[in-house]
Amino acid sequence: MRKKTVGTLPYGLQKRVELGRALAVNPEIILLDEPMAGMNEEEREDMARFILDINEELNKTIILIEHDMSVVMDISDRIMALDFGEKIAEGTPEQIQNNSDVLNAYVGKRNEQVI
């Protein structure tokens, strides 16, 4: 596969090449915007492992914007939750999962009426 052009590689491999390109300049911080978008389960698991390896082995700070909450909860040390661009919570995955403002914004409890 190493002699193929990037555009002909499977989607998951293309995303890994993009991540490799970002690492090539030895950044202190890496910003990833929806790195799991369009991937199947196996590709998401591979990408999550690469992200964790980059953080742990290369000691790189990674800021991840991602809507796949299972990935976010699995690989993040700290999470900032936004609601319509406003920060509503920040903390560990456990703190975020139990935050009433986050539950209201993401689960929709704020729209429920008390009877």
C-alpha positions as a LaTeX table, in Angstrom:
\begin{tabular}{lrrr}
\hline
Residue & $x$ (\AA) & $y$ (\AA) & $z$ (\AA) \\
\hline
Met1 & 0.00 & 0.00 & 0.00 \\
Arg2 & 2.89 & 2.37 & 0.53 \\
Lys3 & 3.18 & 3.04 & $-3.23$ \\
Lys4 & $-0.47$ & 4.01 & $-3.61$ \\
Thr5 & $-1.62$ & 7.61 & $-3.62$ \\
Val6 & $-3.43$ & 8.63 & $-0.46$ \\
Gly7 & $-6.69$ & 9.26 & $-2.31$ \\
Thr8 & $-6.90$ & 5.60 & $-3.34$ \\
Leu9 & $-6.49$ & 4.24 & 0.20 \\
Pro10 & $-9.46$ & 3.14 & 2.31 \\
Tyr11 & $-11.02$ & 6.03 & 4.22 \\
Gly12 & $-9.69$ & 4.99 & 7.64 \\
Leu13 & $-6.14$ & 4.83 & 6.31 \\
Gln14 & $-6.53$ & 8.24 & 4.68 \\
Lys15 & $-7.44$ & 9.71 & 8.06 \\
Arg16 & $-4.37$ & 8.09 & 9.65 \\
Val17 & $-2.18$ & 9.59 & 6.93 \\
Glu18 & $-3.67$ & 13.01 & 7.71 \\
Leu19 & $-2.82$ & 12.50 & 11.37 \\
Gly20 & 0.71 & 11.46 & 10.40 \\
Arg21 & 1.08 & 14.63 & 8.33 \\
Ala22 & 0.07 & 16.69 & 11.33 \\
Leu23 & 2.66 & 14.90 & 13.48 \\
Ala24 & 5.40 & 15.46 & 10.90 \\
Val25 & 5.80 & 19.09 & 11.98 \\
Asn26 & 6.19 & 18.06 & 15.65 \\
Pro27 & 3.39 & 20.22 & 17.07 \\
Glu28 & 2.94 & 20.76 & 20.80 \\
Ile29 & $-0.86$ & 20.68 & 20.44 \\
Ile30 & $-2.95$ & 18.81 & 17.90 \\
Leu31 & $-6.51$ & 19.91 & 17.11 \\
Leu32 & $-8.65$ & 17.14 & 15.63 \\
Asp33 & $-12.05$ & 18.08 & 14.22 \\
Glu34 & $-14.34$ & 15.06 & 13.92 \\
Pro35 & $-11.55$ & 12.53 & 13.31 \\
Met36 & $-14.02$ & 9.64 & 13.55 \\
Ala37 & $-16.57$ & 11.01 & 11.06 \\
Gly38 & $-17.53$ & 8.53 & 8.37 \\
Met39 & $-15.61$ & 5.62 & 9.89 \\
Asn40 & $-16.87$ & 2.16 & 10.65 \\
Glu41 & $-16.46$ & 0.65 & 14.14 \\
Glu42 & $-13.08$ & $-0.97$ & 13.43 \\
Glu43 & $-11.68$ & 2.24 & 11.93 \\
Arg44 & $-12.94$ & 4.27 & 14.92 \\
Glu45 & $-11.26$ & 1.86 & 17.34 \\
Asp46 & $-7.99$ & 2.07 & 15.38 \\
Met47 & $-8.10$ & 5.87 & 15.30 \\
Ala48 & $-8.89$ & 6.06 & 19.02 \\
Arg49 & $-5.86$ & 3.87 & 19.75 \\
Phe50 & $-3.64$ & 6.08 & 17.56 \\
Ile51 & $-4.88$ & 9.19 & 19.35 \\
Leu52 & $-4.18$ & 7.63 & 22.75 \\
Asp53 & $-0.72$ & 6.50 & 21.60 \\
Ile54 & 0.12 & 9.99 & 20.37 \\
Asn55 & $-0.90$ & 11.46 & 23.71 \\
Glu56 & 0.83 & 8.85 & 25.86 \\
Glu57 & 3.96 & 7.97 & 23.89 \\
Leu58 & 4.71 & 11.28 & 22.20 \\
Asn59 & 3.38 & 13.41 & 25.09 \\
Lys60 & 1.25 & 15.52 & 22.75 \\
Thr61 & $-1.75$ & 17.50 & 23.93 \\
Ile62 & $-4.77$ & 16.71 & 21.80 \\
Ile63 & $-7.90$ & 18.82 & 21.55 \\
Leu64 & $-10.67$ & 16.72 & 20.07 \\
Ile65 & $-13.94$ & 17.97 & 18.64 \\
Glu66 & $-16.09$ & 14.88 & 18.28 \\
His67 & $-19.78$ & 14.01 & 18.37 \\
Asp68 & $-19.27$ & 10.28 & 18.97 \\
Met69 & $-19.78$ & 10.41 & 22.73 \\
Ser70 & $-18.64$ & 6.84 & 23.31 \\
Val71 & $-15.25$ & 7.76 & 21.82 \\
Val72 & $-15.10$ & 11.01 & 23.76 \\
Met73 & $-15.88$ & 9.27 & 27.05 \\
Asp74 & $-13.41$ & 6.46 & 26.39 \\
Ile75 & $-10.32$ & 8.47 & 25.42 \\
Ser76 & $-10.65$ & 11.84 & 27.13 \\
Asp77 & $-9.09$ & 12.96 & 30.40 \\
Arg78 & $-11.09$ & 16.19 & 30.44 \\
Ile79 & $-14.17$ & 17.24 & 28.53 \\
Met80 & $-15.75$ & 20.60 & 27.83 \\
Ala81 & $-19.42$ & 20.43 & 26.84 \\
Leu82 & $-20.96$ & 23.17 & 24.73 \\
Asp83 & $-24.58$ & 24.01 & 24.07 \\
Phe84 & $-25.10$ & 26.29 & 21.08 \\
Gly85 & $-21.51$ & 27.53 & 21.42 \\
Glu86 & $-21.77$ & 28.25 & 25.15 \\
Lys87 & $-19.68$ & 26.28 & 27.64 \\
Ile88 & $-22.04$ & 24.51 & 30.01 \\
Ala89 & $-19.65$ & 22.12 & 31.76 \\
Glu90 & $-16.04$ & 21.05 & 32.09 \\
Gly91 & $-14.55$ & 18.12 & 33.92 \\
Thr92 & $-13.76$ & 14.43 & 33.85 \\
Pro93 & $-15.91$ & 12.08 & 31.77 \\
Glu94 & $-17.70$ & 10.96 & 34.95 \\
Gln95 & $-18.42$ & 14.56 & 35.97 \\
Ile96 & $-19.75$ & 15.37 & 32.51 \\
Gln97 & $-21.98$ & 12.27 & 32.41 \\
Asn98 & $-23.55$ & 13.30 & 35.70 \\
Asn99 & $-23.86$ & 17.03 & 35.01 \\
Ser100 & $-27.49$ & 18.17 & 34.97 \\
Asp101 & $-26.83$ & 20.98 & 32.45 \\
Val102 & $-25.23$ & 18.48 & 30.05 \\
Leu103 & $-28.09$ & 16.03 & 30.51 \\
Asn104 & $-30.60$ & 18.79 & 29.87 \\
Ala105 & $-28.80$ & 19.95 & 26.73 \\
Tyr106 & $-27.94$ & 16.57 & 25.22 \\
Val107 & $-30.71$ & 14.29 & 26.44 \\
Gly108 & $-33.41$ & 16.91 & 26.18 \\
Lys109 & $-34.75$ & 16.94 & 29.70 \\
Arg110 & $-35.06$ & 20.73 & 29.61 \\
Asn111 & $-38.02$ & 20.33 & 27.24 \\
Glu112 & $-39.92$ & 17.97 & 29.53 \\
Gln113 & $-42.76$ & 19.45 & 31.51 \\
Val114 & $-43.35$ & 18.49 & 35.11 \\
Ile115 & $-46.93$ & 17.27 & 35.59 \\
\hline
\end{tabular}
